[in-house]
Structures are given as C-alpha cells and as structure tokens.
C-alpha cells in the first residue's frame, strides 16, 4: 500500500461523511473547514499504523476520520482565540460566519469525533476512548499554556517543549497509537507507536518554527518572519535570548521591545542575529534528533520491514518538507 492509496481512501471517507442538515448555520461551517484540506497527516498515520499489523486497514477509516474531525475542531476554536483571519488560505469560520457560530459548530465537531470513534470494535473501544479523552484534555492544556506564554516575560526551552508536546505532539502520538489499537496490536507496540508520534510531533513543530524564519515565502504559504514580528516565544527566539551576549543581546532586546518598526527591517535584523548565534543549525540538529527518535521507535516494532516502508517514507517527507 502507498501513501496515495491511504490518502485517496481517506478523502473519499471525508467527502462521504454527513454531519447534519439543520440548522444550516450549525453544520455548514463543519463541511467548510473539513473541505479546506490540509496535510491530513494525523488520519493518514492512523491508517498506516493499522496497516502495519493487518491488511484490513479500512476498518480504521472512521476512527481515523475522528482524529481529523477533532483536529479541525481544535483549529476552529484556536482561530477564534488567536483572532486569525485565514486558515489554509481561506477565511476562518469565525470570519466567514461569526465567533458564536464557530464555537457552536466546533462543539458539534467534538461530538462527531466521539460518534466516529464508536465504530471501533467493542473489545477495543474502551481503551481507545480512554486514550482519546486523555489526549483531548492534553491538547487543551497545551493551548492554555501557549496563551499563558503570551504574557510571560521569560519562557524556558523546557517549558516551550512541554507546551508543543501537549498542543501538537500528543495528538500525533494518539493517531498512531489508535491505528495499533484498531488493529489489535500489543500494548508494547501501541506504546512504541505513541512514542513515535510524540517525537515526530516535536520535530514537526520545531520545523514549523524554522520555516517561519528561513522558509521560502512562495512555498511556505504564509508570511515568513511572522513569529519574529510578533515576538512569539518559539524555540528559535528562546535559544537566541539564552545565547545572546554583549552588543548582540542589546540589539535583540531592542527589537523585542520596539513598538514602532518596519516589519521587513525587523525580520532581517533578527534573522541576522539568529545567523550569528548559530540558531538555525541548532534547530536543525534538534529537529533531526526528534525525527530520528521517532524512526527508532518504528524500527523497534516487531513487524515485517516491508510493512514499515510507507510510514518511513511519510516521515521522510515531513523531515524534508518546505511548507
């Protein structure tokens, strides 16, 4: 099976899914955000994890869709909190409709995620639900920490990594673990899949931080340097603040404190500071380390190597991505 096979099956499942009809304002935003696409790597990983242990991977289609519906529910609510105007190049739900509709439609999406998870066999359902509930709470914890950090003067690397683990990585971990649960894999195998997702998620988010500074604007799909402009406490900025001394520290502090500035000038100046401090190489090394740990977990699974090949290819694509 190829990534394309899983992706096509998932797209058909998403297109065929019905969420409800009336009131139109409640359900239309769900169809809208689900049709925006995106990478859909979480449900893809669920299907691919199931296929490691069984040829009957299609049994994981609805559970995989539950992961994607839940993910998009969190995006819908996050966009309200961030007052974000765009999602995947299109108007966010709260912009296209209004915040109240976005809140309520998001609530229904969470209910829909539970409905989709009910397609798991009874013998595996309780384990899957227990893990999903824990993961859902952790994602909310991560979002709260992210909001808290906006008003914190100092955020440590350890605090930042914990936040992105909760906000991003645990859902990737659950997506892979869910595939193992649906396939009836052992607890040890499910645990390895979860750890694989945690590490890939950390690498994925740090790659986002890197691309925000060094990505190609034509490929990245959004403004490069946005994190610098907003003084977002990313891995890059945290490391720069830790390592800067003398004139470099004075310059960095000046740009962080500046209220009135030219965006392009600030991005260029702070990027130069990152270059001087070797922040790019530091981030790239850490990204590689996390992805390597993820692949190590996959290698430890007692499954035929042939079955692992497509999942390894997907991880390689995530490592090399430019968007």
TASUL-V431351 format. One line per field, one symbol per residue. phi: phi as a letter, one per 30 degrees, with the letter a starting at -180 (. if undefined). burial: + if it has 9 or more other C-alpha atoms within 8 Angstrom, else -. A space follows every 50 residues. Layout:
phi = ???
burial = ???
This chain:
phi = .ceddddddddddddddcckcbdeddcdddddddddijdhdddddddddd ddcadddddcddeddeddddededddddddddhddbbhicededddcaed ddddddedddddddedddddeedcdddddddddddedddddddddddddd cddbbdeddddddddddcddddddeddeeddddiddeddddddddededd ddddddddedddccddedcdiaddjeddechddceddeddddcdbhdddd ddddddddcbadedddeddddddeddciddddddddeddddddddedddd ddbeeddddddddddddddcdcb
burial = --+--++-++--++-----------++++++-++-------+++++++++ +++---+--+++++++++++-+++-+++++---+------+++++--++- +++++++-++-+++++++-+---++--++-++--++-++++++-++--+- ----+-+--++++++++++++++++++++++++-+---++++++++++++ +++++++-+++++-+++--+---++++++--++++++++++--+---+++ -+--+----------++--++-+++-+-++--++-++++++-++++++-- ------++-+++-++---+----
